[in-house]
Amino acid sequence: MQCLIDGRAVHVACVAPQAASAAHVVVLVHGAGNDHRAWQPLLHGLGQAGLAVYAPDLPGHGASEGPLLRSVGEMA
């Protein structure tokens, strides 16, 4: 899915459980130079366990717009 933050498109991979609502939500945040695909195996495994899971692409990474942030310090 895509959402807008400060006018920029942000890509978020999400897995929702079969039930209408999940009791627990997990947000997976990748490191510098990666995107949501770093979490693919875990993303689906947690979803199959009944958790709602979201993995955004940080600015400039993956399918998200914005300047590429190359270090953890730039992301903070």
N, CA, C and O atoms as a Tripos MOL2 file, in Angstrom:
@<TRIPOS>MOLECULE
protein
  304   303    76     0     0
PROTEIN
NO_CHARGES

@<TRIPOS>ATOM
      1 N           0.8400   -1.1690    0.0000 N.3       1 MET1
      2 CA          0.0000    0.0000    0.0000 C.3       1 MET1
      3 C           0.8830    1.2290    0.0000 C.2       1 MET1
      4 O           2.0650    1.1540    0.3350 O.2       1 MET1
      5 N           0.3140    2.3500   -0.3730 N.am      2 GLN2
      6 CA          1.0390    3.6160   -0.3620 C.3       2 GLN2
      7 C           0.2650    4.6120    0.4910 C.2       2 GLN2
      8 O          -0.9660    4.6140    0.4960 O.2       2 GLN2
      9 N           0.9870    5.4450    1.2030 N.am      3 CYS3
     10 CA          0.3650    6.5440    1.9330 C.3       3 CYS3
     11 C           1.2240    7.7830    1.7150 C.2       3 CYS3
     12 O           2.3710    7.6810    1.2810 O.2       3 CYS3
     13 N           0.6710    8.9400    2.0120 N.am      4 LEU4
     14 CA          1.4080   10.1860    1.8560 C.3       4 LEU4
     15 C           1.8530   10.6940    3.2160 C.2       4 LEU4
     16 O           1.0510   10.7920    4.1450 O.2       4 LEU4
     17 N           3.1340   11.0160    3.3280 N.am      5 ILE5
     18 CA          3.6800   11.6330    4.5310 C.3       5 ILE5
     19 C           4.4520   12.8580    4.0770 C.2       5 ILE5
     20 O           5.3950   12.7460    3.2930 O.2       5 ILE5
     21 N           4.0590   14.0230    4.5640 N.am      6 ASP6
     22 CA          4.6750   15.2890    4.1460 C.3       6 ASP6
     23 C           4.6760   15.4340    2.6310 C.2       6 ASP6
     24 O           5.6290   15.9590    2.0550 O.2       6 ASP6
     25 N           3.6030   14.9660    1.9790 N.am      7 GLY7
     26 CA          3.4560   15.1000    0.5410 C.3       7 GLY7
     27 C           4.2490   14.1140   -0.2890 C.2       7 GLY7
     28 O           4.2580   14.2110   -1.5170 O.2       7 GLY7
     29 N           4.9170   13.1650    0.3530 N.am      8 ARG8
     30 CA          5.7090   12.1640   -0.3730 C.3       8 ARG8
     31 C           5.0770   10.7910   -0.2360 C.2       8 ARG8
     32 O           4.5770   10.4250    0.8270 O.2       8 ARG8
     33 N           5.1080   10.0300   -1.3390 N.am      9 ALA9
     34 CA          4.5610    8.6730   -1.3170 C.3       9 ALA9
     35 C           5.4900    7.7610   -0.5240 C.2       9 ALA9
     36 O           6.6980    7.7250   -0.7610 O.2       9 ALA9
     37 N           4.9130    7.0310    0.4130 N.am     10 VAL10
     38 CA          5.6560    6.0650    1.2210 C.3      10 VAL10
     39 C           5.0400    4.6920    0.9850 C.2      10 VAL10
     40 O           3.8390    4.5010    1.1820 O.2      10 VAL10
     41 N           5.8610    3.7420    0.5640 N.am     11 HIS11
     42 CA          5.3930    2.3780    0.3410 C.3      11 HIS11
     43 C           5.4410    1.6090    1.6560 C.2      11 HIS11
     44 O           6.4150    1.6940    2.4050 O.2      11 HIS11
     45 N           4.3720    0.8540    1.9260 N.am     12 VAL12
     46 CA          4.3230    0.0140    3.1240 C.3      12 VAL12
     47 C           3.8400   -1.3710    2.7170 C.2      12 VAL12
     48 O           2.7230   -1.5180    2.2210 O.2      12 VAL12
     49 N           4.6750   -2.3890    2.9240 N.am     13 ALA13
     50 CA          4.2380   -3.7730    2.7200 C.3      13 ALA13
     51 C           3.4460   -4.1590    3.9560 C.2      13 ALA13
     52 O           3.8600   -3.8660    5.0770 O.2      13 ALA13
     53 N           2.3060   -4.8170    3.7610 N.am     14 CYS14
     54 CA          1.5080   -5.1970    4.9210 C.3      14 CYS14
     55 C           0.9220   -6.5870    4.7240 C.2      14 CYS14
     56 O           0.5940   -7.0030    3.6130 O.2      14 CYS14
     57 N           0.8050   -7.2840    5.8420 N.am     15 VAL15
     58 CA          0.1730   -8.5960    5.8790 C.3      15 VAL15
     59 C          -0.8390   -8.5440    7.0040 C.2      15 VAL15
     60 O          -0.4890   -8.2720    8.1530 O.2      15 VAL15
     61 N          -2.0800   -8.8010    6.6780 N.am     16 ALA16
     62 CA         -3.1350   -8.7970    7.6870 C.3      16 ALA16
     63 C          -3.6180  -10.2250    7.9000 C.2      16 ALA16
     64 O          -3.7270  -10.9910    6.9420 O.2      16 ALA16
     65 N          -3.9080  -10.5890    9.1390 N.am     17 PRO17
     66 CA         -4.4090  -11.9380    9.4180 C.3      17 PRO17
     67 C          -5.8140  -12.1250    8.8660 C.2      17 PRO17
     68 O          -6.4740  -11.1560    8.4910 O.2      17 PRO17
     69 N          -6.2660  -13.3610    8.8180 N.am     18 GLN18
     70 CA         -7.5990  -13.6820    8.3040 C.3      18 GLN18
     71 C          -8.6970  -13.0250    9.1340 C.2      18 GLN18
     72 O          -9.7110  -12.5890    8.5900 O.2      18 GLN18
     73 N          -8.4960  -12.9540   10.4520 N.am     19 ALA19
     74 CA         -9.5090  -12.3610   11.3270 C.3      19 ALA19
     75 C          -9.6790  -10.8820   10.9950 C.2      19 ALA19
     76 O          -8.7830  -10.2460   10.4390 O.2      19 ALA19
     77 N         -10.8430  -10.3510   11.3460 N.am     20 ALA20
     78 CA        -11.1420   -8.9570   11.0350 C.3      20 ALA20
     79 C         -10.1690   -7.9860   11.7090 C.2      20 ALA20
     80 O          -9.8460   -6.9410   11.1440 O.2      20 ALA20
     81 N          -9.7060   -8.3240   12.9020 N.am     21 SER21
     82 CA         -8.7430   -7.4540   13.5780 C.3      21 SER21
     83 C          -7.7210   -8.3030   14.3200 C.2      21 SER21
     84 O          -8.0390   -9.3720   14.8400 O.2      21 SER21
     85 N          -6.5130   -7.8180   14.3580 N.am     22 ALA22
     86 CA         -5.4450   -8.5430   15.0460 C.3      22 ALA22
     87 C          -5.2520   -7.9600   16.4380 C.2      22 ALA22
     88 O          -5.3570   -6.7500   16.6380 O.2      22 ALA22
     89 N          -4.9690   -8.8310   17.3900 N.am     23 ALA23
     90 CA         -4.7180   -8.3710   18.7530 C.3      23 ALA23
     91 C          -3.3510   -7.7100   18.8580 C.2      23 ALA23
     92 O          -3.1260   -6.8710   19.7310 O.2      23 ALA23
     93 N          -2.4350   -8.0920   17.9630 N.am     24 HIS24
     94 CA         -1.0740   -7.5620   18.0200 C.3      24 HIS24
     95 C          -0.6470   -7.0560   16.6490 C.2      24 HIS24
     96 O          -0.9910   -7.6340   15.6180 O.2      24 HIS24
     97 N           0.1050   -5.9710   16.6620 N.am     25 VAL25
     98 CA          0.6200   -5.3690   15.4340 C.3      25 VAL25
     99 C           2.1380   -5.2890   15.5440 C.2      25 VAL25
    100 O           2.6740   -4.9130   16.5860 O.2      25 VAL25
    101 N           2.8270   -5.6470   14.4580 N.am     26 VAL26
    102 CA          4.2830   -5.5870   14.4040 C.3      26 VAL26
    103 C           4.6780   -4.6380   13.2710 C.2      26 VAL26
    104 O           4.1450   -4.7300   12.1650 O.2      26 VAL26
    105 N           5.6140   -3.7270   13.5510 N.am     27 VAL27
    106 CA          6.1610   -2.8390   12.5300 C.3      27 VAL27
    107 C           7.6390   -3.1870   12.3730 C.2      27 VAL27
    108 O           8.4070   -3.1210   13.3330 O.2      27 VAL27
    109 N           8.0260   -3.5570   11.1590 N.am     28 LEU28
    110 CA          9.4080   -3.9360   10.8580 C.3      28 LEU28
    111 C          10.0720   -2.7950   10.0930 C.2      28 LEU28
    112 O           9.5830   -2.3870    9.0400 O.2      28 LEU28
    113 N          11.1810   -2.2800   10.6150 N.am     29 VAL29
    114 CA         11.8780   -1.1540    9.9860 C.3      29 VAL29
    115 C          13.2570   -1.6240    9.5230 C.2      29 VAL29
    116 O          14.0690   -2.0930   10.3210 O.2      29 VAL29
    117 N          13.5040   -1.4890    8.2270 N.am     30 HIS30
    118 CA         14.7770   -1.9330    7.6440 C.3      30 HIS30
    119 C          15.9100   -0.9780    7.9930 C.2      30 HIS30
    120 O          15.6800    0.1210    8.4960 O.2      30 HIS30
    121 N          17.1260   -1.4090    7.7210 N.am     31 GLY31
    122 CA         18.3110   -0.5910    7.9630 C.3      31 GLY31
    123 C          18.6890    0.2230    6.7370 C.2      31 GLY31
    124 O          18.0250    0.1530    5.7020 O.2      31 GLY31
    125 N          19.7540    0.9910    6.8600 N.am     32 ALA32
    126 CA         20.2390    1.8360    5.7710 C.3      32 ALA32
    127 C          20.5800    0.9820    4.5560 C.2      32 ALA32
    128 O          21.2450   -0.0470    4.6710 O.2      32 ALA32
    129 N          20.1130    1.4260    3.3870 N.am     33 GLY33
    130 CA         20.4230    0.7320    2.1450 C.3      33 GLY33
    131 C          19.5170   -0.4320    1.8190 C.2      33 GLY33
    132 O          19.6940   -1.0560    0.7730 O.2      33 GLY33
    133 N          18.5620   -0.7520    2.6570 N.am     34 ASN34
    134 CA         17.6200   -1.8460    2.4120 C.3      34 ASN34
    135 C          16.2390   -1.2990    2.1100 C.2      34 ASN34
    136 O          16.0530   -0.0870    2.0040 O.2      34 ASN34
    137 N          15.2730   -2.1920    1.9710 N.am     35 ASP35
    138 CA         13.8640   -1.8200    1.8890 C.3      35 ASP35
    139 C          13.0500   -2.9410    2.5270 C.2      35 ASP35
    140 O          13.6160   -3.8280    3.1660 O.2      35 ASP35
    141 N          11.7450   -2.9100    2.3620 N.am     36 HIS36
    142 CA         10.8700   -3.8810    3.0360 C.3      36 HIS36
    143 C          11.1920   -5.3350    2.6790 C.2      36 HIS36
    144 O          10.8730   -6.2460    3.4430 O.2      36 HIS36
    145 N          11.8200   -5.5530    1.5280 N.am     37 ARG37
    146 CA         12.1080   -6.9300    1.1030 C.3      37 ARG37
    147 C          13.0660   -7.6520    2.0470 C.2      37 ARG37
    148 O          13.1150   -8.8820    2.0570 O.2      37 ARG37
    149 N          13.8230   -6.9000    2.8370 N.am     38 ALA38
    150 CA         14.7160   -7.5250    3.8210 C.3      38 ALA38
    151 C          13.9220   -8.3540    4.8310 C.2      38 ALA38
    152 O          14.4620   -9.2660    5.4580 O.2      38 ALA38
    153 N          12.6390   -8.0300    4.9830 N.am     39 TRP39
    154 CA         11.7850   -8.7000    5.9720 C.3      39 TRP39
    155 C          10.8310   -9.7200    5.3580 C.2      39 TRP39
    156 O          10.0230  -10.2900    6.0910 O.2      39 TRP39
    157 N          10.8840   -9.9800    4.0450 N.am     40 GLN40
    158 CA          9.8850  -10.8380    3.3890 C.3      40 GLN40
    159 C           9.5930  -12.1450    4.1240 C.2      40 GLN40
    160 O           8.4270  -12.3980    4.4280 O.2      40 GLN40
    161 N          10.5740  -12.9850    4.4260 N.am     41 PRO41
    162 CA         10.2460  -14.2610    5.0820 C.3      41 PRO41
    163 C           9.5710  -14.0640    6.4410 C.2      41 PRO41
    164 O           8.6090  -14.7580    6.7690 O.2      41 PRO41
    165 N          10.0790  -13.1190    7.2220 N.am     42 LEU42
    166 CA          9.5120  -12.8680    8.5460 C.3      42 LEU42
    167 C           8.1270  -12.2410    8.4390 C.2      42 LEU42
    168 O           7.2340  -12.5630    9.2230 O.2      42 LEU42
    169 N           7.9520  -11.3610    7.4840 N.am     43 LEU43
    170 CA          6.6760  -10.6860    7.2570 C.3      43 LEU43
    171 C           5.5570  -11.7050    7.0830 C.2      43 LEU43
    172 O           4.5160  -11.6070    7.7340 O.2      43 LEU43
    173 N           5.7680  -12.6710    6.2160 N.am     44 HIS44
    174 CA          4.7280  -13.6690    5.9480 C.3      44 HIS44
    175 C           4.5750  -14.6600    7.1000 C.2      44 HIS44
    176 O           3.4590  -15.0830    7.4000 O.2      44 HIS44
    177 N           5.6620  -15.0320    7.7390 N.am     45 GLY45
    178 CA          5.5830  -15.9420    8.8790 C.3      45 GLY45
    179 C           4.7960  -15.3460   10.0320 C.2      45 GLY45
    180 O           3.9810  -16.0320   10.6490 O.2      45 GLY45
    181 N           5.0320  -14.0760   10.3260 N.am     46 LEU46
    182 CA          4.2880  -13.4130   11.3990 C.3      46 LEU46
    183 C           2.8160  -13.2610   11.0280 C.2      46 LEU46
    184 O           1.9380  -13.3950   11.8810 O.2      46 LEU46
    185 N           2.5510  -12.9810    9.7580 N.am     47 GLY47
    186 CA          1.1640  -12.8860    9.3030 C.3      47 GLY47
    187 C           0.4330  -14.2050    9.4470 C.2      47 GLY47
    188 O          -0.7290  -14.2320    9.8530 O.2      47 GLY47
    189 N           1.1020  -15.3010    9.1170 N.am     48 GLN48
    190 CA          0.4880  -16.6230    9.2610 C.3      48 GLN48
    191 C           0.2450  -16.9650   10.7230 C.2      48 GLN48
    192 O          -0.6260  -17.7780   11.0330 O.2      48 GLN48
    193 N           1.0070  -16.3520   11.6230 N.am     49 ALA49
    194 CA          0.8260  -16.5820   13.0590 C.3      49 ALA49
    195 C          -0.2980  -15.7180   13.6320 C.2      49 ALA49
    196 O          -0.5590  -15.7630   14.8350 O.2      49 ALA49
    197 N          -0.9650  -14.9320   12.7820 N.am     50 GLY50
    198 CA         -2.1070  -14.1470   13.2270 C.3      50 GLY50
    199 C          -1.8070  -12.7130   13.6040 C.2      50 GLY50
    200 O          -2.6520  -12.0390   14.1940 O.2      50 GLY50
    201 N          -0.6190  -12.2350   13.2740 N.am     51 LEU51
    202 CA         -0.2530  -10.8590   13.5920 C.3      51 LEU51
    203 C          -0.4590   -9.9590   12.3780 C.2      51 LEU51
    204 O          -0.2970  -10.3980   11.2390 O.2      51 LEU51
    205 N          -0.8120   -8.7130   12.6210 N.am     52 ALA52
    206 CA         -0.8290   -7.7110   11.5580 C.3      52 ALA52
    207 C           0.5870   -7.1560   11.4640 C.2      52 ALA52
    208 O           1.1510   -6.7300   12.4720 O.2      52 ALA52
    209 N           1.1650   -7.1550   10.2670 N.am     53 VAL53
    210 CA          2.5700   -6.7770   10.1090 C.3      53 VAL53
    211 C           2.6940   -5.6910    9.0370 C.2      53 VAL53
    212 O           2.1150   -5.7980    7.9560 O.2      53 VAL53
    213 N           3.4560   -4.6490    9.3570 N.am     54 TYR54
    214 CA          3.6950   -3.5400    8.4410 C.3      54 TYR54
    215 C           5.1970   -3.3240    8.3090 C.2      54 TYR54
    216 O           5.9160   -3.3030    9.3080 O.2      54 TYR54
    217 N           5.6700   -3.1630    7.0670 N.am     55 ALA55
    218 CA          7.0910   -2.9290    6.8120 C.3      55 ALA55
    219 C           7.2260   -1.7780    5.8120 C.2      55 ALA55
    220 O           7.1560   -2.0000    4.6030 O.2      55 ALA55
    221 N           7.4190   -0.5560    6.3050 N.am     56 PRO56
    222 CA          7.5430    0.5860    5.3980 C.3      56 PRO56
    223 C           8.9230    0.6570    4.7480 C.2      56 PRO56
    224 O           9.9180    0.1920    5.3030 O.2      56 PRO56
    225 N           8.9530    1.2500    3.5620 N.am     57 ASP57
    226 CA         10.2210    1.6230    2.9380 C.3      57 ASP57
    227 C          10.5220    3.0460    3.4080 C.2      57 ASP57
    228 O           9.7180    3.9520    3.1890 O.2      57 ASP57
    229 N          11.6630    3.2470    4.0460 N.am     58 LEU58
    230 CA         12.0400    4.5760    4.5170 C.3      58 LEU58
    231 C          12.2920    5.4950    3.3260 C.2      58 LEU58
    232 O          12.4740    5.0030    2.2120 O.2      58 LEU58
    233 N          12.3110    6.8330    3.5250 N.am     59 PRO59
    234 CA         12.4990    7.7680    2.4150 C.3      59 PRO59
    235 C          13.7210    7.4230    1.5630 C.2      59 PRO59
    236 O          14.8090    7.1610    2.0760 O.2      59 PRO59
    237 N          13.5050    7.4320    0.2370 N.am     60 GLY60
    238 CA         14.5880    7.1620   -0.7000 C.3      60 GLY60
    239 C          14.9510    5.6990   -0.8360 C.2      60 GLY60
    240 O          15.9020    5.3690   -1.5440 O.2      60 GLY60
    241 N          14.2300    4.8200   -0.1860 N.am     61 HIS61
    242 CA         14.4940    3.3830   -0.2430 C.3      61 HIS61
    243 C          13.3050    2.6800   -0.9040 C.2      61 HIS61
    244 O          12.1630    3.1200   -0.7740 O.2      61 HIS61
    245 N          13.5830    1.5900   -1.6100 N.am     62 GLY62
    246 CA         12.5050    0.8060   -2.2190 C.3      62 GLY62
    247 C          11.6080    1.6720   -3.0740 C.2      62 GLY62
    248 O          12.0820    2.4100   -3.9370 O.2      62 GLY62
    249 N          10.2960    1.5810   -2.8310 N.am     63 ALA63
    250 CA          9.3150    2.3100   -3.6290 C.3      63 ALA63
    251 C           8.8970    3.6340   -2.9930 C.2      63 ALA63
    252 O           7.9480    4.2610   -3.4640 O.2      63 ALA63
    253 N           9.5770    4.0730   -1.9420 N.am     64 SER64
    254 CA          9.2340    5.3380   -1.2830 C.3      64 SER64
    255 C           9.9870    6.5010   -1.9120 C.2      64 SER64
    256 O          11.1470    6.3760   -2.3070 O.2      64 SER64
    257 N           9.3010    7.6310   -1.9930 N.am     65 GLU65
    258 CA          9.9130    8.8440   -2.5230 C.3      65 GLU65
    259 C          10.7760    9.5040   -1.4530 C.2      65 GLU65
    260 O          10.6810    9.1790   -0.2690 O.2      65 GLU65
    261 N          11.6040   10.4200   -1.8860 N.am     66 GLY66
    262 CA         12.3920   11.2080   -0.9500 C.3      66 GLY66
    263 C          13.8730   11.0030   -1.1440 C.2      66 GLY66
    264 O          14.2960   10.1240   -1.8950 O.2      66 GLY66
    265 N          14.6630   11.8190   -0.4650 N.am     67 PRO67
    266 CA         16.1180   11.6910   -0.5870 C.3      67 PRO67
    267 C          16.5970   10.4130    0.0850 C.2      67 PRO67
    268 O          16.0710   10.0090    1.1220 O.2      67 PRO67
    269 N          17.5870    9.7910   -0.5100 N.am     68 LEU68
    270 CA         18.1670    8.5780    0.0590 C.3      68 LEU68
    271 C          18.9260    8.9290    1.3250 C.2      68 LEU68
    272 O          19.8200    9.7750    1.3060 O.2      68 LEU68
    273 N          18.5740    8.2850    2.4180 N.am     69 LEU69
    274 CA         19.2660    8.4680    3.6850 C.3      69 LEU69
    275 C          20.2330    7.3080    3.8260 C.2      69 LEU69
    276 O          19.8020    6.1580    3.9090 O.2      69 LEU69
    277 N          21.5250    7.5810    3.8540 N.am     70 ARG70
    278 CA         22.5420    6.5360    3.7620 C.3      70 ARG70
    279 C          23.0470    6.0220    5.0980 C.2      70 ARG70
    280 O          23.7750    5.0300    5.1390 O.2      70 ARG70
    281 N          22.6790    6.6720    6.1870 N.am     71 SER71
    282 CA         23.1800    6.2190    7.4830 C.3      71 SER71
    283 C          22.0780    6.2940    8.5300 C.2      71 SER71
    284 O          21.0640    6.9660    8.3350 O.2      71 SER71
    285 N          22.2840    5.6090    9.6200 N.am     72 VAL72
    286 CA         21.3220    5.6380   10.7160 C.3      72 VAL72
    287 C          21.2150    7.0570   11.2650 C.2      72 VAL72
    288 O          20.1230    7.4980   11.6240 O.2      72 VAL72
    289 N          22.3230    7.7710   11.3350 N.am     73 GLY73
    290 CA         22.3080    9.1500   11.8120 C.3      73 GLY73
    291 C          21.4170   10.0510   10.9740 C.2      73 GLY73
    292 O          20.7320   10.9170   11.5190 O.2      73 GLY73
    293 N          21.4140    9.8640    9.6550 N.am     74 GLU74
    294 CA         20.5530   10.6560    8.7770 C.3      74 GLU74
    295 C          19.0850   10.2940    8.9610 C.2      74 GLU74
    296 O          18.2090   11.1300    8.7370 O.2      74 GLU74
    297 N          18.8110    9.0670    9.3630 N.am     75 MET75
    298 CA         17.4250    8.6240    9.5430 C.3      75 MET75
    299 C          16.8420    9.0850   10.8720 C.2      75 MET75
    300 O          15.6220    9.1470   11.0230 O.2      75 MET75
    301 N          17.7000    9.4080   11.8360 N.am     76 ALA76
    302 CA         17.2130    9.7700   13.1780 C.3      76 ALA76
    303 C          16.6330   11.1650   13.1960 C.2      76 ALA76
    304 O          16.1780   11.6310   14.2410 O.2      76 ALA76
@<TRIPOS>BOND
     1     1     2 1
     2     2     3 1
     3     3     4 2
     4     3     5 am
     5     5     6 1
     6     6     7 1
     7     7     8 2
     8     7     9 am
     9     9    10 1
    10    10    11 1
    11    11    12 2
    12    11    13 am
    13    13    14 1
    14    14    15 1
    15    15    16 2
    16    15    17 am
    17    17    18 1
    18    18    19 1
    19    19    20 2
    20    19    21 am
    21    21    22 1
    22    22    23 1
    23    23    24 2
    24    23    25 am
    25    25    26 1
    26    26    27 1
    27    27    28 2
    28    27    29 am
    29    29    30 1
    30    30    31 1
    31    31    32 2
    32    31    33 am
    33    33    34 1
    34    34    35 1
    35    35    36 2
    36    35    37 am
    37    37    38 1
    38    38    39 1
    39    39    40 2
    40    39    41 am
    41    41    42 1
    42    42    43 1
    43    43    44 2
    44    43    45 am
    45    45    46 1
    46    46    47 1
    47    47    48 2
    48    47    49 am
    49    49    50 1
    50    50    51 1
    51    51    52 2
    52    51    53 am
    53    53    54 1
    54    54    55 1
    55    55    56 2
    56    55    57 am
    57    57    58 1
    58    58    59 1
    59    59    60 2
    60    59    61 am
    61    61    62 1
    62    62    63 1
    63    63    64 2
    64    63    65 am
    65    65    66 1
    66    66    67 1
    67    67    68 2
    68    67    69 am
    69    69    70 1
    70    70    71 1
    71    71    72 2
    72    71    73 am
    73    73    74 1
    74    74    75 1
    75    75    76 2
    76    75    77 am
    77    77    78 1
    78    78    79 1
    79    79    80 2
    80    79    81 am
    81    81    82 1
    82    82    83 1
    83    83    84 2
    84    83    85 am
    85    85    86 1
    86    86    87 1
    87    87    88 2
    88    87    89 am
    89    89    90 1
    90    90    91 1
    91    91    92 2
    92    91    93 am
    93    93    94 1
    94    94    95 1
    95    95    96 2
    96    95    97 am
    97    97    98 1
    98    98    99 1
    99    99   100 2
   100    99   101 am
   101   101   102 1
   102   102   103 1
   103   103   104 2
   104   103   105 am
   105   105   106 1
   106   106   107 1
   107   107   108 2
   108   107   109 am
   109   109   110 1
   110   110   111 1
   111   111   112 2
   112   111   113 am
   113   113   114 1
   114   114   115 1
   115   115   116 2
   116   115   117 am
   117   117   118 1
   118   118   119 1
   119   119   120 2
   120   119   121 am
   121   121   122 1
   122   122   123 1
   123   123   124 2
   124   123   125 am
   125   125   126 1
   126   126   127 1
   127   127   128 2
   128   127   129 am
   129   129   130 1
   130   130   131 1
   131   131   132 2
   132   131   133 am
   133   133   134 1
   134   134   135 1
   135   135   136 2
   136   135   137 am
   137   137   138 1
   138   138   139 1
   139   139   140 2
   140   139   141 am
   141   141   142 1
   142   142   143 1
   143   143   144 2
   144   143   145 am
   145   145   146 1
   146   146   147 1
   147   147   148 2
   148   147   149 am
   149   149   150 1
   150   150   151 1
   151   151   152 2
   152   151   153 am
   153   153   154 1
   154   154   155 1
   155   155   156 2
   156   155   157 am
   157   157   158 1
   158   158   159 1
   159   159   160 2
   160   159   161 am
   161   161   162 1
   162   162   163 1
   163   163   164 2
   164   163   165 am
   165   165   166 1
   166   166   167 1
   167   167   168 2
   168   167   169 am
   169   169   170 1
   170   170   171 1
   171   171   172 2
   172   171   173 am
   173   173   174 1
   174   174   175 1
   175   175   176 2
   176   175   177 am
   177   177   178 1
   178   178   179 1
   179   179   180 2
   180   179   181 am
   181   181   182 1
   182   182   183 1
   183   183   184 2
   184   183   185 am
   185   185   186 1
   186   186   187 1
   187   187   188 2
   188   187   189 am
   189   189   190 1
   190   190   191 1
   191   191   192 2
   192   191   193 am
   193   193   194 1
   194   194   195 1
   195   195   196 2
   196   195   197 am
   197   197   198 1
   198   198   199 1
   199   199   200 2
   200   199   201 am
   201   201   202 1
   202   202   203 1
   203   203   204 2
   204   203   205 am
   205   205   206 1
   206   206   207 1
   207   207   208 2
   208   207   209 am
   209   209   210 1
   210   210   211 1
   211   211   212 2
   212   211   213 am
   213   213   214 1
   214   214   215 1
   215   215   216 2
   216   215   217 am
   217   217   218 1
   218   218   219 1
   219   219   220 2
   220   219   221 am
   221   221   222 1
   222   222   223 1
   223   223   224 2
   224   223   225 am
   225   225   226 1
   226   226   227 1
   227   227   228 2
   228   227   229 am
   229   229   230 1
   230   230   231 1
   231   231   232 2
   232   231   233 am
   233   233   234 1
   234   234   235 1
   235   235   236 2
   236   235   237 am
   237   237   238 1
   238   238   239 1
   239   239   240 2
   240   239   241 am
   241   241   242 1
   242   242   243 1
   243   243   244 2
   244   243   245 am
   245   245   246 1
   246   246   247 1
   247   247   248 2
   248   247   249 am
   249   249   250 1
   250   250   251 1
   251   251   252 2
   252   251   253 am
   253   253   254 1
   254   254   255 1
   255   255   256 2
   256   255   257 am
   257   257   258 1
   258   258   259 1
   259   259   260 2
   260   259   261 am
   261   261   262 1
   262   262   263 1
   263   263   264 2
   264   263   265 am
   265   265   266 1
   266   266   267 1
   267   267   268 2
   268   267   269 am
   269   269   270 1
   270   270   271 1
   271   271   272 2
   272   271   273 am
   273   273   274 1
   274   274   275 1
   275   275   276 2
   276   275   277 am
   277   277   278 1
   278   278   279 1
   279   279   280 2
   280   279   281 am
   281   281   282 1
   282   282   283 1
   283   283   284 2
   284   283   285 am
   285   285   286 1
   286   286   287 1
   287   287   288 2
   288   287   289 am
   289   289   290 1
   290   290   291 1
   291   291   292 2
   292   291   293 am
   293   293   294 1
   294   294   295 1
   295   295   296 2
   296   295   297 am
   297   297   298 1
   298   298   299 1
   299   299   300 2
   300   299   301 am
   301   301   302 1
   302   302   303 1
   303   303   304 2
@<TRIPOS>SUBSTRUCTURE
     1 MET1         2 RESIDUE 1 A MET
     2 GLN2         6 RESIDUE 1 A GLN
     3 CYS3        10 RESIDUE 1 A CYS
     4 LEU4        14 RESIDUE 1 A LEU
     5 ILE5        18 RESIDUE 1 A ILE
     6 ASP6        22 RESIDUE 1 A ASP
     7 GLY7        26 RESIDUE 1 A GLY
     8 ARG8        30 RESIDUE 1 A ARG
     9 ALA9        34 RESIDUE 1 A ALA
    10 VAL10       38 RESIDUE 1 A VAL
    11 HIS11       42 RESIDUE 1 A HIS
    12 VAL12       46 RESIDUE 1 A VAL
    13 ALA13       50 RESIDUE 1 A ALA
    14 CYS14       54 RESIDUE 1 A CYS
    15 VAL15       58 RESIDUE 1 A VAL
    16 ALA16       62 RESIDUE 1 A ALA
    17 PRO17       66 RESIDUE 1 A PRO
    18 GLN18       70 RESIDUE 1 A GLN
    19 ALA19       74 RESIDUE 1 A ALA
    20 ALA20       78 RESIDUE 1 A ALA
    21 SER21       82 RESIDUE 1 A SER
    22 ALA22       86 RESIDUE 1 A ALA
    23 ALA23       90 RESIDUE 1 A ALA
    24 HIS24       94 RESIDUE 1 A HIS
    25 VAL25       98 RESIDUE 1 A VAL
    26 VAL26      102 RESIDUE 1 A VAL
    27 VAL27      106 RESIDUE 1 A VAL
    28 LEU28      110 RESIDUE 1 A LEU
    29 VAL29      114 RESIDUE 1 A VAL
    30 HIS30      118 RESIDUE 1 A HIS
    31 GLY31      122 RESIDUE 1 A GLY
    32 ALA32      126 RESIDUE 1 A ALA
    33 GLY33      130 RESIDUE 1 A GLY
    34 ASN34      134 RESIDUE 1 A ASN
    35 ASP35      138 RESIDUE 1 A ASP
    36 HIS36      142 RESIDUE 1 A HIS
    37 ARG37      146 RESIDUE 1 A ARG
    38 ALA38      150 RESIDUE 1 A ALA
    39 TRP39      154 RESIDUE 1 A TRP
    40 GLN40      158 RESIDUE 1 A GLN
    41 PRO41      162 RESIDUE 1 A PRO
    42 LEU42      166 RESIDUE 1 A LEU
    43 LEU43      170 RESIDUE 1 A LEU
    44 HIS44      174 RESIDUE 1 A HIS
    45 GLY45      178 RESIDUE 1 A GLY
    46 LEU46      182 RESIDUE 1 A LEU
    47 GLY47      186 RESIDUE 1 A GLY
    48 GLN48      190 RESIDUE 1 A GLN
    49 ALA49      194 RESIDUE 1 A ALA
    50 GLY50      198 RESIDUE 1 A GLY
    51 LEU51      202 RESIDUE 1 A LEU
    52 ALA52      206 RESIDUE 1 A ALA
    53 VAL53      210 RESIDUE 1 A VAL
    54 TYR54      214 RESIDUE 1 A TYR
    55 ALA55      218 RESIDUE 1 A ALA
    56 PRO56      222 RESIDUE 1 A PRO
    57 ASP57      226 RESIDUE 1 A ASP
    58 LEU58      230 RESIDUE 1 A LEU
    59 PRO59      234 RESIDUE 1 A PRO
    60 GLY60      238 RESIDUE 1 A GLY
    61 HIS61      242 RESIDUE 1 A HIS
    62 GLY62      246 RESIDUE 1 A GLY
    63 ALA63      250 RESIDUE 1 A ALA
    64 SER64      254 RESIDUE 1 A SER
    65 GLU65      258 RESIDUE 1 A GLU
    66 GLY66      262 RESIDUE 1 A GLY
    67 PRO67      266 RESIDUE 1 A PRO
    68 LEU68      270 RESIDUE 1 A LEU
    69 LEU69      274 RESIDUE 1 A LEU
    70 ARG70      278 RESIDUE 1 A ARG
    71 SER71      282 RESIDUE 1 A SER
    72 VAL72      286 RESIDUE 1 A VAL
    73 GLY73      290 RESIDUE 1 A GLY
    74 GLU74      294 RESIDUE 1 A GLU
    75 MET75      298 RESIDUE 1 A MET
    76 ALA76      302 RESIDUE 1 A ALA
